[in-house]
Amino acid sequence: MTLLIVLIAVALLFDFLNGLHDAANSIATIVSTRVLAPRYAVIWAAFFNFVAFLIFGLHVAGTVGSGIVDVDVVTDRVILGALGGAISWNLITWYAGIPSS
């Protein structure tokens, strides 16, 4: 049960950092060209991220869950390791100013 709570906390941290990293990339041009003020650009990004979820739903998760990944191999520790790697990558590329998604 403790590992599950840790996994959820780490997944939420990854989600936050991923949004921080990717939303900034998606609005950089619109802010730097002064088409929108930063506040409105953030609202713009949040709105369209939510709309994308409504339109595309869980199709990616459904595809991954339909045989691409062997479910027997994926354990809690594998998920934790993948999240750790993804968080590290997001932080490294953010700190170095390398655009990635």
Distance bins in CASP14 RR format, pairs under 12 A and 6 or more apart:
PFRMAT RR
TARGET T0000
AUTHOR 0000-0000-0000
RMODE 2
METHOD distances of the structure
MODEL  1
1 7 0 0 0 0 0 1 0 0 0 0 0
1 8 0 0 0 0 0 1 0 0 0 0 0
1 76 0 0 0 0 0 1 0 0 0 0 0
2 8 0 0 0 0 0 1 0 0 0 0 0
2 9 0 0 0 0 0 1 0 0 0 0 0
2 76 0 0 0 0 0 1 0 0 0 0 0
3 9 0 0 0 0 0 1 0 0 0 0 0
3 10 0 0 0 0 0 1 0 0 0 0 0
3 75 0 0 0 0 1 0 0 0 0 0 0
3 76 1 0 1 0 0 0 0 0 0 0 0
3 77 0 0 0 0 1 0 0 0 0 0 0
3 78 0 0 0 0 0 1 0 0 0 0 0
3 79 0 0 0 0 1 0 0 0 0 0 0
3 80 1 0 0 1 0 0 0 0 0 0 0
3 81 0 0 0 0 0 1 0 0 0 0 0
4 10 0 0 0 0 0 1 0 0 0 0 0
4 11 0 0 0 0 0 1 0 0 0 0 0
4 76 1 0 0 1 0 0 0 0 0 0 0
4 79 0 0 0 0 0 1 0 0 0 0 0
4 80 0 0 0 0 0 1 0 0 0 0 0
5 11 0 0 0 0 0 1 0 0 0 0 0
5 12 0 0 0 0 0 1 0 0 0 0 0
5 76 0 0 0 0 0 1 0 0 0 0 0
5 80 0 0 0 0 0 1 0 0 0 0 0
6 12 0 0 0 0 0 1 0 0 0 0 0
6 13 0 0 0 0 0 1 0 0 0 0 0
6 76 0 0 0 0 1 0 0 0 0 0 0
6 77 0 0 0 0 0 1 0 0 0 0 0
6 79 0 0 0 0 0 1 0 0 0 0 0
6 80 1 0 0 1 0 0 0 0 0 0 0
6 81 0 0 0 0 0 1 0 0 0 0 0
6 83 0 0 0 0 1 0 0 0 0 0 0
6 84 0 0 0 0 0 1 0 0 0 0 0
7 13 0 0 0 0 0 1 0 0 0 0 0
7 14 0 0 0 0 0 1 0 0 0 0 0
7 74 0 0 0 0 0 1 0 0 0 0 0
7 75 0 0 0 0 0 1 0 0 0 0 0
7 76 1 0 0 1 0 0 0 0 0 0 0
7 77 0 0 0 0 1 0 0 0 0 0 0
7 78 0 0 0 0 0 1 0 0 0 0 0
7 79 1 0 0 1 0 0 0 0 0 0 0
7 80 1 0 1 0 0 0 0 0 0 0 0
7 81 0 0 0 0 1 0 0 0 0 0 0
7 82 0 0 0 0 0 1 0 0 0 0 0
7 83 1 0 0 1 0 0 0 0 0 0 0
7 84 0 0 0 0 0 1 0 0 0 0 0
8 14 0 0 0 0 0 1 0 0 0 0 0
8 15 0 0 0 0 0 1 0 0 0 0 0
8 76 0 0 0 0 0 1 0 0 0 0 0
8 79 0 0 0 0 0 1 0 0 0 0 0
8 80 0 0 0 0 0 1 0 0 0 0 0
8 83 0 0 0 0 0 1 0 0 0 0 0
9 15 0 0 0 0 0 1 0 0 0 0 0
9 16 0 0 0 0 0 1 0 0 0 0 0
9 80 0 0 0 0 0 1 0 0 0 0 0
9 83 0 0 0 0 1 0 0 0 0 0 0
9 87 0 0 0 0 0 1 0 0 0 0 0
10 16 0 0 0 0 0 1 0 0 0 0 0
10 17 0 0 0 0 0 1 0 0 0 0 0
10 76 0 0 0 0 0 1 0 0 0 0 0
10 77 0 0 0 0 0 1 0 0 0 0 0
10 79 0 0 0 0 1 0 0 0 0 0 0
10 80 1 0 0 1 0 0 0 0 0 0 0
10 81 0 0 0 0 1 0 0 0 0 0 0
10 82 0 0 0 0 1 0 0 0 0 0 0
10 83 1 0 1 0 0 0 0 0 0 0 0
10 84 1 0 0 1 0 0 0 0 0 0 0
10 85 0 0 0 0 0 1 0 0 0 0 0
10 86 0 0 0 0 1 0 0 0 0 0 0
10 87 1 0 0 1 0 0 0 0 0 0 0
10 88 0 0 0 0 0 1 0 0 0 0 0
11 17 0 0 0 0 0 1 0 0 0 0 0
11 18 0 0 0 0 0 1 0 0 0 0 0
11 76 0 0 0 0 0 1 0 0 0 0 0
11 79 0 0 0 0 1 0 0 0 0 0 0
11 80 0 0 0 0 1 0 0 0 0 0 0
11 81 0 0 0 0 0 1 0 0 0 0 0
11 82 0 0 0 0 0 1 0 0 0 0 0
11 83 1 0 0 1 0 0 0 0 0 0 0
11 84 0 0 0 0 0 1 0 0 0 0 0
11 86 0 0 0 0 1 0 0 0 0 0 0
11 87 0 0 0 0 1 0 0 0 0 0 0
12 18 0 0 0 0 0 1 0 0 0 0 0
12 19 0 0 0 0 0 1 0 0 0 0 0
12 83 0 0 0 0 0 1 0 0 0 0 0
12 87 0 0 0 0 0 1 0 0 0 0 0
13 19 0 0 0 0 0 1 0 0 0 0 0
13 20 0 0 0 0 0 1 0 0 0 0 0
13 80 0 0 0 0 0 1 0 0 0 0 0
13 83 0 0 0 0 1 0 0 0 0 0 0
13 84 0 0 0 0 1 0 0 0 0 0 0
13 85 0 0 0 0 0 1 0 0 0 0 0
13 86 0 0 0 0 0 1 0 0 0 0 0
13 87 1 0 0 1 0 0 0 0 0 0 0
13 88 0 0 0 0 0 1 0 0 0 0 0
13 90 0 0 0 0 1 0 0 0 0 0 0
13 91 0 0 0 0 0 1 0 0 0 0 0
14 20 0 0 0 0 0 1 0 0 0 0 0
14 21 0 0 0 0 0 1 0 0 0 0 0
14 22 0 0 0 0 0 1 0 0 0 0 0
14 79 0 0 0 0 0 1 0 0 0 0 0
14 80 0 0 0 0 0 1 0 0 0 0 0
14 81 0 0 0 0 0 1 0 0 0 0 0
14 82 0 0 0 0 1 0 0 0 0 0 0
14 83 1 0 1 0 0 0 0 0 0 0 0
14 84 1 0 0 1 0 0 0 0 0 0 0
14 85 0 0 0 0 1 0 0 0 0 0 0
14 86 1 0 1 0 0 0 0 0 0 0 0
14 87 1 0 1 0 0 0 0 0 0 0 0
14 88 0 0 0 0 0 1 0 0 0 0 0
14 89 0 0 0 0 0 1 0 0 0 0 0
14 90 1 0 0 1 0 0 0 0 0 0 0
14 91 0 0 0 0 0 1 0 0 0 0 0
15 21 0 0 0 0 0 1 0 0 0 0 0
15 22 0 0 0 0 0 1 0 0 0 0 0
15 23 0 0 0 0 0 1 0 0 0 0 0
15 49 0 0 0 0 0 1 0 0 0 0 0
15 83 0 0 0 0 1 0 0 0 0 0 0
15 86 0 0 0 0 0 1 0 0 0 0 0
15 87 0 0 0 0 0 1 0 0 0 0 0
15 90 0 0 0 0 0 1 0 0 0 0 0
16 22 0 0 0 0 0 1 0 0 0 0 0
16 23 0 0 0 0 0 1 0 0 0 0 0
16 87 0 0 0 0 1 0 0 0 0 0 0
16 90 0 0 0 0 1 0 0 0 0 0 0
16 91 0 0 0 0 0 1 0 0 0 0 0
17 23 0 0 0 0 0 1 0 0 0 0 0
17 24 0 0 0 0 0 1 0 0 0 0 0
17 83 0 0 0 0 0 1 0 0 0 0 0
17 84 0 0 0 0 0 1 0 0 0 0 0
17 85 0 0 0 0 0 1 0 0 0 0 0
17 86 0 0 0 0 1 0 0 0 0 0 0
17 87 1 0 0 1 0 0 0 0 0 0 0
17 88 0 0 0 0 0 1 0 0 0 0 0
17 89 0 0 0 0 1 0 0 0 0 0 0
17 90 1 0 1 0 0 0 0 0 0 0 0
17 91 1 0 0 1 0 0 0 0 0 0 0
17 92 0 0 0 0 0 1 0 0 0 0 0
17 93 0 0 0 0 0 1 0 0 0 0 0
17 94 1 0 0 1 0 0 0 0 0 0 0
17 95 0 0 0 0 0 1 0 0 0 0 0
17 100 0 0 0 0 0 1 0 0 0 0 0
18 24 0 0 0 0 0 1 0 0 0 0 0
18 25 0 0 0 0 0 1 0 0 0 0 0
18 26 0 0 0 0 0 1 0 0 0 0 0
18 49 0 0 0 0 0 1 0 0 0 0 0
18 83 0 0 0 0 0 1 0 0 0 0 0
18 85 0 0 0 0 0 1 0 0 0 0 0
18 86 1 0 0 1 0 0 0 0 0 0 0
18 87 0 0 0 0 1 0 0 0 0 0 0
18 89 0 0 0 0 1 0 0 0 0 0 0
18 90 1 0 0 1 0 0 0 0 0 0 0
18 91 0 0 0 0 0 1 0 0 0 0 0
18 93 0 0 0 0 0 1 0 0 0 0 0
18 94 0 0 0 0 0 1 0 0 0 0 0
18 100 0 0 0 0 0 1 0 0 0 0 0
18 101 0 0 0 0 1 0 0 0 0 0 0
19 25 0 0 0 0 1 0 0 0 0 0 0
19 26 0 0 0 0 1 0 0 0 0 0 0
19 27 0 0 0 0 0 1 0 0 0 0 0
19 42 0 0 0 0 0 1 0 0 0 0 0
19 45 0 0 0 0 1 0 0 0 0 0 0
19 46 0 0 0 0 1 0 0 0 0 0 0
19 49 1 0 0 1 0 0 0 0 0 0 0
19 86 0 0 0 0 0 1 0 0 0 0 0
19 90 0 0 0 0 1 0 0 0 0 0 0
19 94 0 0 0 0 0 1 0 0 0 0 0
19 101 0 0 0 0 0 1 0 0 0 0 0
20 26 0 0 0 0 0 1 0 0 0 0 0
20 27 0 0 0 0 0 1 0 0 0 0 0
20 42 0 0 0 0 0 1 0 0 0 0 0
20 45 0 0 0 0 0 1 0 0 0 0 0
20 87 0 0 0 0 0 1 0 0 0 0 0
20 90 0 0 0 0 1 0 0 0 0 0 0
20 91 0 0 0 0 0 1 0 0 0 0 0
20 93 0 0 0 0 0 1 0 0 0 0 0
20 94 1 0 0 1 0 0 0 0 0 0 0
21 27 0 0 0 0 0 1 0 0 0 0 0
21 28 0 0 0 0 0 1 0 0 0 0 0
21 45 0 0 0 0 0 1 0 0 0 0 0
21 86 0 0 0 0 0 1 0 0 0 0 0
21 87 0 0 0 0 0 1 0 0 0 0 0
21 89 0 0 0 0 1 0 0 0 0 0 0
21 90 1 0 1 0 0 0 0 0 0 0 0
21 91 0 0 0 0 1 0 0 0 0 0 0
21 92 0 0 0 0 0 1 0 0 0 0 0
21 93 1 0 0 1 0 0 0 0 0 0 0
21 94 1 0 1 0 0 0 0 0 0 0 0
21 95 0 0 0 0 0 1 0 0 0 0 0
21 96 0 0 0 0 0 1 0 0 0 0 0
21 97 0 0 0 0 1 0 0 0 0 0 0
21 98 0 0 0 0 0 1 0 0 0 0 0
21 99 0 0 0 0 1 0 0 0 0 0 0
21 100 1 0 0 1 0 0 0 0 0 0 0
21 101 1 0 0 1 0 0 0 0 0 0 0
22 28 0 0 0 0 0 1 0 0 0 0 0
22 45 0 0 0 0 1 0 0 0 0 0 0
22 46 0 0 0 0 0 1 0 0 0 0 0
22 48 0 0 0 0 0 1 0 0 0 0 0
22 49 0 0 0 0 1 0 0 0 0 0 0
22 52 0 0 0 0 0 1 0 0 0 0 0
22 90 0 0 0 0 1 0 0 0 0 0 0
22 93 0 0 0 0 0 1 0 0 0 0 0
22 94 0 0 0 0 0 1 0 0 0 0 0
22 99 0 0 0 0 1 0 0 0 0 0 0
22 100 0 0 0 0 1 0 0 0 0 0 0
22 101 1 0 1 0 0 0 0 0 0 0 0
23 30 0 0 0 0 0 1 0 0 0 0 0
23 31 0 0 0 0 0 1 0 0 0 0 0
23 38 0 0 0 0 0 1 0 0 0 0 0
23 41 0 0 0 0 1 0 0 0 0 0 0
23 42 1 0 0 1 0 0 0 0 0 0 0
23 43 0 0 0 0 0 1 0 0 0 0 0
23 44 0 0 0 0 1 0 0 0 0 0 0
23 45 1 0 1 0 0 0 0 0 0 0 0
23 46 1 0 0 1 0 0 0 0 0 0 0
23 47 0 0 0 0 0 1 0 0 0 0 0
23 48 0 0 0 0 1 0 0 0 0 0 0
23 49 1 0 0 1 0 0 0 0 0 0 0
23 50 0 0 0 0 0 1 0 0 0 0 0
23 94 0 0 0 0 0 1 0 0 0 0 0
23 101 0 0 0 0 0 1 0 0 0 0 0
24 30 0 0 0 0 0 1 0 0 0 0 0
24 31 0 0 0 0 1 0 0 0 0 0 0
24 32 0 0 0 0 0 1 0 0 0 0 0
24 38 0 0 0 0 0 1 0 0 0 0 0
24 41 0 0 0 0 1 0 0 0 0 0 0
24 42 0 0 0 0 1 0 0 0 0 0 0
24 45 0 0 0 0 1 0 0 0 0 0 0
24 90 0 0 0 0 0 1 0 0 0 0 0
24 93 0 0 0 0 0 1 0 0 0 0 0
24 94 0 0 0 0 1 0 0 0 0 0 0
24 97 0 0 0 0 0 1 0 0 0 0 0
24 99 0 0 0 0 1 0 0 0 0 0 0
24 100 0 0 0 0 0 1 0 0 0 0 0
24 101 0 0 0 0 0 1 0 0 0 0 0
25 31 0 0 0 0 0 1 0 0 0 0 0
25 32 0 0 0 0 0 1 0 0 0 0 0
25 41 0 0 0 0 0 1 0 0 0 0 0
25 45 0 0 0 0 1 0 0 0 0 0 0
25 90 0 0 0 0 0 1 0 0 0 0 0
25 93 0 0 0 0 1 0 0 0 0 0 0
25 94 0 0 0 0 1 0 0 0 0 0 0
25 97 0 0 0 0 0 1 0 0 0 0 0
25 98 0 0 0 0 0 1 0 0 0 0 0
25 99 1 0 1 0 0 0 0 0 0 0 0
25 100 0 0 0 0 1 0 0 0 0 0 0
25 101 1 0 0 1 0 0 0 0 0 0 0
26 36 0 0 0 0 0 1 0 0 0 0 0
26 41 0 0 0 0 1 0 0 0 0 0 0
26 42 0 0 0 0 0 1 0 0 0 0 0
26 44 0 0 0 0 1 0 0 0 0 0 0
26 45 1 0 1 0 0 0 0 0 0 0 0
26 46 0 0 0 0 0 1 0 0 0 0 0
26 47 0 0 0 0 0 1 0 0 0 0 0
26 48 0 0 0 0 1 0 0 0 0 0 0
26 49 0 0 0 0 1 0 0 0 0 0 0
26 52 0 0 0 0 0 1 0 0 0 0 0
26 99 0 0 0 0 0 1 0 0 0 0 0
26 101 0 0 0 0 1 0 0 0 0 0 0
27 33 0 0 0 0 0 1 0 0 0 0 0
27 35 0 0 0 0 1 0 0 0 0 0 0
27 36 1 0 0 1 0 0 0 0 0 0 0
27 37 0 0 0 0 0 1 0 0 0 0 0
27 38 1 0 0 1 0 0 0 0 0 0 0
27 39 0 0 0 0 0 1 0 0 0 0 0
27 40 0 0 0 0 1 0 0 0 0 0 0
27 41 1 0 1 0 0 0 0 0 0 0 0
27 42 1 0 0 1 0 0 0 0 0 0 0
27 43 0 0 0 0 1 0 0 0 0 0 0
27 44 1 0 0 1 0 0 0 0 0 0 0
27 45 1 0 1 0 0 0 0 0 0 0 0
27 46 0 0 0 0 1 0 0 0 0 0 0
27 47 0 0 0 0 0 1 0 0 0 0 0
27 48 0 0 0 0 1 0 0 0 0 0 0
27 49 0 0 0 0 0 1 0 0 0 0 0
28 35 0 0 0 0 0 1 0 0 0 0 0
28 36 0 0 0 0 0 1 0 0 0 0 0
28 38 0 0 0 0 0 1 0 0 0 0 0
28 41 0 0 0 0 1 0 0 0 0 0 0
28 42 0 0 0 0 0 1 0 0 0 0 0
28 45 0 0 0 0 0 1 0 0 0 0 0
28 97 0 0 0 0 0 1 0 0 0 0 0
28 99 0 0 0 0 1 0 0 0 0 0 0
29 35 0 0 0 0 1 0 0 0 0 0 0
29 36 0 0 0 0 0 1 0 0 0 0 0
29 41 0 0 0 0 1 0 0 0 0 0 0
29 44 0 0 0 0 0 1 0 0 0 0 0
29 45 0 0 0 0 0 1 0 0 0 0 0
29 99 0 0 0 0 0 1 0 0 0 0 0
30 36 1 0 1 0 0 0 0 0 0 0 0
30 37 0 0 0 0 1 0 0 0 0 0 0
30 38 0 0 0 0 1 0 0 0 0 0 0
30 40 0 0 0 0 1 0 0 0 0 0 0
30 41 1 0 1 0 0 0 0 0 0 0 0
30 42 0 0 0 0 0 1 0 0 0 0 0
30 43 0 0 0 0 0 1 0 0 0 0 0
30 44 1 0 0 1 0 0 0 0 0 0 0
30 45 0 0 0 0 1 0 0 0 0 0 0
30 48 0 0 0 0 0 1 0 0 0 0 0
31 37 1 0 0 1 0 0 0 0 0 0 0
31 38 1 0 1 0 0 0 0 0 0 0 0
31 39 0 0 0 0 1 0 0 0 0 0 0
31 40 0 0 0 0 1 0 0 0 0 0 0
31 41 1 0 1 0 0 0 0 0 0 0 0
31 42 0 0 0 0 1 0 0 0 0 0 0
31 44 0 0 0 0 1 0 0 0 0 0 0
31 45 0 0 0 0 0 1 0 0 0 0 0
32 38 0 0 0 0 0 1 0 0 0 0 0
32 41 0 0 0 0 1 0 0 0 0 0 0
33 41 0 0 0 0 0 1 0 0 0 0 0
34 40 0 0 0 0 0 1 0 0 0 0 0
34 41 0 0 0 0 0 1 0 0 0 0 0
35 41 0 0 0 0 1 0 0 0 0 0 0
35 44 0 0 0 0 1 0 0 0 0 0 0
36 42 0 0 0 0 1 0 0 0 0 0 0
36 43 0 0 0 0 1 0 0 0 0 0 0
36 44 1 0 0 1 0 0 0 0 0 0 0
36 45 0 0 0 0 1 0 0 0 0 0 0
36 47 0 0 0 0 0 1 0 0 0 0 0
37 43 0 0 0 0 1 0 0 0 0 0 0
37 44 0 0 0 0 0 1 0 0 0 0 0
38 44 0 0 0 0 0 1 0 0 0 0 0
38 45 0 0 0 0 0 1 0 0 0 0 0
39 45 0 0 0 0 0 1 0 0 0 0 0
39 46 0 0 0 0 0 1 0 0 0 0 0
40 46 0 0 0 0 0 1 0 0 0 0 0
40 47 0 0 0 0 0 1 0 0 0 0 0
41 47 0 0 0 0 0 1 0 0 0 0 0
41 48 0 0 0 0 0 1 0 0 0 0 0
42 48 0 0 0 0 0 1 0 0 0 0 0
42 49 0 0 0 0 0 1 0 0 0 0 0
43 49 0 0 0 0 0 1 0 0 0 0 0
43 50 0 0 0 0 0 1 0 0 0 0 0
44 50 0 0 0 0 0 1 0 0 0 0 0
44 51 0 0 0 0 0 1 0 0 0 0 0
45 51 0 0 0 0 0 1 0 0 0 0 0
45 52 0 0 0 0 0 1 0 0 0 0 0
46 52 0 0 0 0 0 1 0 0 0 0 0
46 53 0 0 0 0 0 1 0 0 0 0 0
47 53 0 0 0 0 0 1 0 0 0 0 0
47 54 0 0 0 0 0 1 0 0 0 0 0
48 54 0 0 0 0 0 1 0 0 0 0 0
48 55 0 0 0 0 1 0 0 0 0 0 0
48 56 0 0 0 0 0 1 0 0 0 0 0
49 55 0 0 0 0 0 1 0 0 0 0 0
49 56 0 0 0 0 0 1 0 0 0 0 0
50 56 0 0 0 0 0 1 0 0 0 0 0
50 57 0 0 0 0 0 1 0 0 0 0 0
51 57 0 0 0 0 0 1 0 0 0 0 0
52 58 0 0 0 0 0 1 0 0 0 0 0
52 59 0 0 0 0 0 1 0 0 0 0 0
52 60 0 0 0 0 0 1 0 0 0 0 0
53 59 0 0 0 0 0 1 0 0 0 0 0
53 60 0 0 0 0 0 1 0 0 0 0 0
53 61 0 0 0 0 0 1 0 0 0 0 0
56 62 0 0 0 0 0 1 0 0 0 0 0
56 63 0 0 0 0 0 1 0 0 0 0 0
57 63 0 0 0 0 0 1 0 0 0 0 0
58 64 0 0 0 0 1 0 0 0 0 0 0
58 65 0 0 0 0 1 0 0 0 0 0 0
58 66 0 0 0 0 0 1 0 0 0 0 0
59 65 0 0 0 0 0 1 0 0 0 0 0
59 66 0 0 0 0 0 1 0 0 0 0 0
60 66 0 0 0 0 0 1 0 0 0 0 0
60 68 0 0 0 0 0 1 0 0 0 0 0
60 69 0 0 0 0 0 1 0 0 0 0 0
61 68 0 0 0 0 0 1 0 0 0 0 0
61 69 0 0 0 0 0 1 0 0 0 0 0
62 68 0 0 0 0 1 0 0 0 0 0 0
62 69 0 0 0 0 0 1 0 0 0 0 0
63 69 0 0 0 0 1 0 0 0 0 0 0
64 70 0 0 0 0 0 1 0 0 0 0 0
64 71 0 0 0 0 0 1 0 0 0 0 0
64 74 0 0 0 0 0 1 0 0 0 0 0
65 71 1 0 0 1 0 0 0 0 0 0 0
65 74 0 0 0 0 1 0 0 0 0 0 0
67 73 0 0 0 0 0 1 0 0 0 0 0
67 74 0 0 0 0 0 1 0 0 0 0 0
68 74 0 0 0 0 0 1 0 0 0 0 0
69 78 0 0 0 0 1 0 0 0 0 0 0
69 79 0 0 0 0 0 1 0 0 0 0 0
69 82 0 0 0 0 0 1 0 0 0 0 0
70 78 0 0 0 0 0 1 0 0 0 0 0
71 78 0 0 0 0 0 1 0 0 0 0 0
71 79 0 0 0 0 0 1 0 0 0 0 0
72 78 0 0 0 0 0 1 0 0 0 0 0
73 79 0 0 0 0 0 1 0 0 0 0 0
73 82 0 0 0 0 0 1 0 0 0 0 0
74 80 0 0 0 0 0 1 0 0 0 0 0
74 81 0 0 0 0 0 1 0 0 0 0 0
74 82 0 0 0 0 1 0 0 0 0 0 0
75 81 0 0 0 0 0 1 0 0 0 0 0
75 82 0 0 0 0 0 1 0 0 0 0 0
76 82 0 0 0 0 0 1 0 0 0 0 0
76 83 0 0 0 0 0 1 0 0 0 0 0
77 83 0 0 0 0 0 1 0 0 0 0 0
77 84 0 0 0 0 0 1 0 0 0 0 0
78 84 0 0 0 0 0 1 0 0 0 0 0
78 85 0 0 0 0 0 1 0 0 0 0 0
79 85 0 0 0 0 0 1 0 0 0 0 0
79 86 0 0 0 0 0 1 0 0 0 0 0
80 86 0 0 0 0 0 1 0 0 0 0 0
80 87 0 0 0 0 0 1 0 0 0 0 0
81 87 0 0 0 0 1 0 0 0 0 0 0
81 88 0 0 0 0 1 0 0 0 0 0 0
81 89 0 0 0 0 0 1 0 0 0 0 0
82 88 0 0 0 0 0 1 0 0 0 0 0
82 89 0 0 0 0 0 1 0 0 0 0 0
83 89 0 0 0 0 0 1 0 0 0 0 0
83 90 0 0 0 0 0 1 0 0 0 0 0
84 90 0 0 0 0 1 0 0 0 0 0 0
84 91 0 0 0 0 1 0 0 0 0 0 0
84 92 0 0 0 0 0 1 0 0 0 0 0
85 91 0 0 0 0 1 0 0 0 0 0 0
85 92 0 0 0 0 1 0 0 0 0 0 0
85 93 0 0 0 0 0 1 0 0 0 0 0
86 92 0 0 0 0 0 1 0 0 0 0 0
86 93 0 0 0 0 0 1 0 0 0 0 0
86 100 0 0 0 0 0 1 0 0 0 0 0
86 101 0 0 0 0 0 1 0 0 0 0 0
87 93 0 0 0 0 0 1 0 0 0 0 0
87 94 0 0 0 0 0 1 0 0 0 0 0
88 94 0 0 0 0 0 1 0 0 0 0 0
88 95 0 0 0 0 0 1 0 0 0 0 0
89 95 0 0 0 0 0 1 0 0 0 0 0
89 96 0 0 0 0 0 1 0 0 0 0 0
89 98 0 0 0 0 1 0 0 0 0 0 0
89 100 1 0 0 1 0 0 0 0 0 0 0
89 101 0 0 0 0 0 1 0 0 0 0 0
90 96 0 0 0 0 0 1 0 0 0 0 0
90 97 0 0 0 0 0 1 0 0 0 0 0
90 98 0 0 0 0 0 1 0 0 0 0 0
90 99 0 0 0 0 0 1 0 0 0 0 0
90 100 1 0 0 1 0 0 0 0 0 0 0
90 101 0 0 0 0 1 0 0 0 0 0 0
91 97 0 0 0 0 0 1 0 0 0 0 0
91 98 0 0 0 0 0 1 0 0 0 0 0
91 100 0 0 0 0 0 1 0 0 0 0 0
92 98 1 0 0 1 0 0 0 0 0 0 0
92 100 0 0 0 0 1 0 0 0 0 0 0
93 99 1 0 0 1 0 0 0 0 0 0 0
93 100 1 0 1 0 0 0 0 0 0 0 0
93 101 0 0 0 0 1 0 0 0 0 0 0
94 100 0 0 0 0 1 0 0 0 0 0 0
94 101 0 0 0 0 0 1 0 0 0 0 0
END
